[in-house]
Amino acid sequence: MSDHDFDVIVIGGGGAGLAAAVSAAERGASVILFEAEGELGGSTQLSAGMFTAAGTSVQKELGVDDSVDRFFQHYMDLNQWLLKPGLVRRFCELSGPTLEWLLGLGLEVPAQLSGNAHTPGLCRAGVEDVWRAHVPKDQGYGLVQVLDRARRAAGVEVALHTRVERLLVEDGRVSGVVADGVELHAGGVVVASGGLAQDDALVKRFFPDALAAGDSLFVVAAPGSRGDHIGFGEQVDASVAGAGWGLMLPTAEFVRHHHWQAGFPPVSRVHVNSRGRRFMDEDASYAVSGGLIEAQGGPAWMVFDEAARLALPAGYADWEADRVTDLVAGGAVRRADSVEDLAAEIDVPADHLLATVSRWNQQLPQGSDIDFQRDQTLAAKGATAPLAEIASPPFYATRVLPAELVCTHAGLEIDVRASVLDSRARPIPGLHAAGEAGGGVLGNRYVGGGNAIANAVTMGRLAGQSAAAGATA
Ligand SMILES: Cc1cc2nc3c(=O)[nH]c(=O)nc-3n(C[C@H](O)[C@H](O)[C@H](O)COP(=O)(O)OP(=O)(O)OC[C@H]3O[C@@H](n4cnc5c(N)ncnc54)[C@H](O)[C@@H]3O)c2cc1C
């Protein structure tokens, strides 16, 4: 007879927690899931649900040749081999089967190519060598619904509005949690409480680069991303992996919403550095664009013209024609009647900016981009219409910088069973972690598109299996 209340306790009801709960229950474990907020979903529910995975049935149906080896090589190279290869290989091996598991549970990813994170299908949103980003129907919301249905079918109990306060530890083993002042014992605990983006002090400690955005910094991660995993880890001398890393999306300095609400900057725009030189494909993937901007070592600007401003579609919170004009008064948008005068406004050499705009006008409107190959990025998004020239005064400039904090990568270090490791790299009995709360899979470069959702669900499922195995052995 077991002396615990449940075999497995899961802390957090986002992608990682739900996957852990369902997979533990599939292994025959009794499971309870605690969720601090009033509804399940966390950042997972807010996301596009994009899921990176190799060798899937969706890829095969579309004739996309992919493999675990190829995914692993790409993942490690992009992250400059700063991650543990063993853990990353495990993740790469399991991501495909985990996507199949989700499809089996009812997730819909139609076998069609998709040009963006909003169209269900197979996308290439990152810098991946093959189409590998799976976008589900109804995006992150759809993913959470599928997992929650499976959770209910498996009889997993959920306690909403219940923020787990601390772990119970007996003789070096994690034996349960305290929530609402009540002690609950379990054979295994899975920490799936998400990231730390909503806690200023923890961002300062574990992702200080985010603060470089200054007043432009805004957080789109779910409210529950308070970094509770860090406190749990400190109770048991857990190691933290991924400190210093996270995903910051580049955006204009005045934007305060994720692009679904913010709207999109004009397509006809050129990004220049403080020397007035173009330095990037303006549509470069978020896997690399933040780093490209930071590498300029000074302010970077996006430049566009009056025709581009007037062409902005109505109905968005930030990128809206009248709002852009209104922002001129406060200086968040600079405006001038000529490119030379705009250069003076943003303190870049006028002859450089003129040459940059002229070269851009000679190439992009003709559908080619010899320097940065943006034409190919646009084609992958299904955008084949030629871009308009940047030629009609007045001209505008606004700073572009990584300012939108999406997720954080500093989690409790896990091994290939999703067991949490202590400071001597020994598994802590009874403790597992996954998602943003589990560290070691998300690296210094976000492997877009779909790195974090794949990490959450894949490692969450693994954590649930391991916790169940440990608890019911
Ligand atoms: C707008 C947006 C779009 C994104 N798009 C994508 C995308 O398309 N693809 C991709 O790969 N990544 C994307 N991401 C990132 C991705 O969504 C997250 O990294 C991922 O969902 C994290 O999953 P998780 O389960 O670790 O955390 P979450 O989904 O945030 O779940 C954690 C849950 O734990 C709860 N919790 C916290 N503390 C406690 C506690 N003490 N007790 C009980 N419960 C607690 C929280 O309330 C939350 O519900 C996006 C993120 C955002 C914000």
The ligand as a Tripos MOL2 file, in Angstrom:
@<TRIPOS>MOLECULE
LIG
   53    58     1     0     0
SMALL
NO_CHARGES

@<TRIPOS>ATOM
      1 C1          2.3600   35.1590  -27.2280 C.3       1 LIG1
      2 C2          3.2470   33.9410  -27.2280 C.ar      1 LIG1
      3 C3          3.4010   33.2100  -28.4090 C.ar      1 LIG1
      4 C4          4.2310   32.0840  -28.4100 C.ar      1 LIG1
      5 N1          4.2790   31.3040  -29.5380 N.ar      1 LIG1
      6 C5          5.0260   30.1630  -29.5080 C.ar      1 LIG1
      7 C6          4.9650   29.2340  -30.5710 C.ar      1 LIG1
      8 O1          4.1660   29.3450  -31.4890 O.2       1 LIG1
      9 N2          5.7980   28.1530  -30.5340 N.ar      1 LIG1
     10 C7          6.6590   27.9420  -29.4900 C.ar      1 LIG1
     11 O2          7.4230   26.9830  -29.5160 O.2       1 LIG1
     12 N3          6.6570   28.7660  -28.4220 N.ar      1 LIG1
     13 C8          5.8490   29.8370  -28.3900 C.ar      1 LIG1
     14 N4          5.8130   30.6290  -27.2790 N.ar      1 LIG1
     15 C9          6.5170   30.1730  -26.0620 C.3       1 LIG1
     16 C10         5.7380   29.0020  -25.4510 C.3       1 LIG1
     17 O3          4.3650   29.2760  -25.5070 O.3       1 LIG1
     18 C11         6.1310   28.7230  -23.9940 C.3       1 LIG1
     19 O4          7.5260   28.6300  -23.8360 O.3       1 LIG1
     20 C12         5.5040   27.4070  -23.5310 C.3       1 LIG1
     21 O5          4.1220   27.4160  -23.7610 O.3       1 LIG1
     22 C13         5.7830   27.1730  -22.0510 C.3       1 LIG1
     23 O6          5.0280   26.0680  -21.6120 O.3       1 LIG1
     24 P1          5.0610   25.7000  -20.0620 P.3       1 LIG1
     25 O7          4.1230   24.5830  -19.8850 O.co2     1 LIG1
     26 O8          6.4630   25.5610  -19.6280 O.co2     1 LIG1
     27 O9          4.5230   27.0100  -19.3390 O.3       1 LIG1
     28 P2          3.0580   27.6370  -19.3580 P.3       1 LIG1
     29 O10         2.3160   27.2570  -20.5760 O.co2     1 LIG1
     30 O11         3.2180   29.0950  -19.0910 O.co2     1 LIG1
     31 O12         2.3470   26.9220  -18.1330 O.3       1 LIG1
     32 C14         2.7960   27.1050  -16.8180 C.3       1 LIG1
     33 C15         1.5810   27.1330  -15.9110 C.3       1 LIG1
     34 O13         1.9950   26.9930  -14.5590 O.3       1 LIG1
     35 C16         1.1980   27.8330  -13.7490 C.3       1 LIG1
     36 N5          1.9090   28.0660  -12.4900 N.ar      1 LIG1
     37 C17         2.9850   28.8540  -12.2650 C.ar      1 LIG1
     38 N6          3.3880   28.7690  -10.9840 N.ar      1 LIG1
     39 C18         2.5590   27.8770  -10.3830 C.ar      1 LIG1
     40 C19         2.4750   27.3590   -9.0540 C.ar      1 LIG1
     41 N7          3.3440   27.7290   -8.1010 N.pl3     1 LIG1
     42 N8          1.4770   26.4920   -8.7650 N.ar      1 LIG1
     43 C20         0.5810   26.1000   -9.7200 C.ar      1 LIG1
     44 N9          0.6310   26.5710  -10.9830 N.ar      1 LIG1
     45 C21         1.6120   27.4330  -11.3140 C.ar      1 LIG1
     46 C22         0.9980   29.0590  -14.6170 C.3       1 LIG1
     47 O14        -0.0960   29.8210  -14.1840 O.3       1 LIG1
     48 C23         0.8210   28.4460  -16.0010 C.3       1 LIG1
     49 O15        -0.5310   28.1930  -16.2810 O.3       1 LIG1
     50 C24         4.9520   31.7270  -27.2400 C.ar      1 LIG1
     51 C25         4.7820   32.4590  -26.0660 C.ar      1 LIG1
     52 C26         3.9340   33.5540  -26.0560 C.ar      1 LIG1
     53 C27         3.7540   34.3010  -24.7640 C.3       1 LIG1
@<TRIPOS>BOND
     1     1     2 1
     2     2     3 ar
     3     2    52 ar
     4     3     4 ar
     5     4     5 ar
     6     4    50 ar
     7     5     6 ar
     8     6     7 ar
     9     6    13 1
    10     7     8 2
    11     7     9 ar
    12     9    10 ar
    13    10    11 2
    14    10    12 ar
    15    12    13 ar
    16    13    14 ar
    17    14    15 1
    18    14    50 ar
    19    15    16 1
    20    16    17 1
    21    16    18 1
    22    18    19 1
    23    18    20 1
    24    20    21 1
    25    20    22 1
    26    22    23 1
    27    23    24 1
    28    24    25 2
    29    24    26 1
    30    24    27 1
    31    27    28 1
    32    28    29 2
    33    28    30 1
    34    28    31 1
    35    31    32 1
    36    32    33 1
    37    33    34 1
    38    33    48 1
    39    34    35 1
    40    35    36 1
    41    35    46 1
    42    36    37 ar
    43    36    45 ar
    44    37    38 ar
    45    38    39 ar
    46    39    40 ar
    47    39    45 ar
    48    40    41 1
    49    40    42 ar
    50    42    43 ar
    51    43    44 ar
    52    44    45 ar
    53    46    47 1
    54    46    48 1
    55    48    49 1
    56    50    51 ar
    57    51    52 ar
    58    52    53 1
@<TRIPOS>SUBSTRUCTURE
     1 LIG1         1 GROUP 0 **** ****
